[in-house]
Amino acid sequence: WNMLAWNAPSEQLFAGWLESDPEPNLLRFMFLNPLARSLVVDWPERAKRVVAEFRAESSHYAPTESVRQIVMALCEESREFNLWWSQQAVTAREGGERRFHHPLLGDVAYHQQTFHPAGHGEVKLVMLIVQ
């Protein structure tokens, strides 16, 4: 859930986050960065789903200290994350439409595709394709 690389259009969409965060992480963005609540359309629904997706993926890495640390920190710093994490919902990451309300671009929609490179289970490529 740490952002390892991104392209210029991603940096434009997520202006105010990717270029300013030395270690961008999607969970911290969704729950601790005020930009997420205004940028992500239907934030409560999307954020709740992100928690369930993270729970599903992190079950493979539950014993790791880094997963425990981010979960504990988010539970302390975000009332919503704490609530949704405690509900223990699990769901697979799926594609589909992702909508944003960008301060300069206006309302934009993308189709999300996620790929898991063979032999690198700890990495995924998430693409937002302009509709």
N, C-alpha and C positions, 0 to 999 in steps of 0.2 A: 504494500500500500504506500510505499515510498516511491516517489516519482524519480526515476533514474534518468530519463531523457524526454525531451518534447521538442516539437517543431515551432516555427514562428506563429502559425495560426493558433496553436494552443496557448502560446504566451500572450497573444492578443486577446483570446477569449478569457483567459484567467489573469488578465492584467491586474496587478495589485497583489498577486499571490506568488506565482511561479518565479518571477524575476526578483522578488524581495525576500523569499524564504530560503535560507541556506540549505535546509533539508525538507523540501516539500513532501507532505504526507497527506493523502486524501482524507483520512479520518480527522486529523487535526484541522484541516481546512474546513470540512463540513460542519464541525462542531465548535470550533474556537475562533474562526475567522468570520467577522460580521459580514464580509463580502458574500459569503456563500448563501446567506439567507435572502439577500436581494438578487443574486445572480441566478441561482437554481430555482426554476419554476416548480411550484408545489414542494417547497423545501421540506416540510414535515414528512410527507410521504416518501420522498427520495432519501432523506436522511435515515428514516426508520429502515428502509430497505438496505441501505449501505451497511447498517449495523448487522442485519441478518446475513448479508453476503460476507461480511468480515468474519462473523462467527463461523460460518460454514467453511471458509478458507482457512481460518486460523486453527481449526480443530486439528489440522495436520501438523501444526507447529505449537500447540498449546503448552508444551513443557518449556518452551524457550523463554528466557528472561525478557527479551525485547517485546514479545507479545504481552506478557504479564505487565510490563512497565507501561506500555501505551494504554492498555485497558484500564489499569488502576488510575493513571493520570486523567484519562478522559472521564472516568466515573466521578472523579473528584471535581473536575473543572466544568463538566457539562451535565446539567440536570437531565436533559433529553437523552444523551448517550447512556447515562446511568439507568434511566427508566427502561429504555429499549434493550439494553444489554441484559438487564435482569429478567426480561420477558423470555429470553432464551430462544427467540425465533431464529430459524435457520433457513436460508434459501440460496439456491445456486445463482450465480451471476448470469444474467441474461442480457441479450442485446435489446434493441428497441429504440424508440424515440427518446431523445434527451433534449429538453427545452431549457433555454436560458433567456433571461432578460438582462441584456448587456447595456450598460450606460451609454456607450457610443454606437454599438451595432444595432441596438433595439432588440426586438424579439427574434431569436434565432433557434433553429431546430436542427438536430443532427440525428443520424442513425448510428448507434453504438455497436461496434463489433469487437469481440475480445478473442484473442488467440493465445494459445499456450505453446510456446516453442518446445519441440520434442527434446527430451534430455535436460530440460531446465525448468522443472516443476515449480521452482520458487519465483519465476519471472512470468509476467504476462504482458502482452501488447494490447492496449486498449486504443481503438481508433474511433474518433468521432467524424463521421462522414457527412458532409453537407447534403441536405435533402433538396 
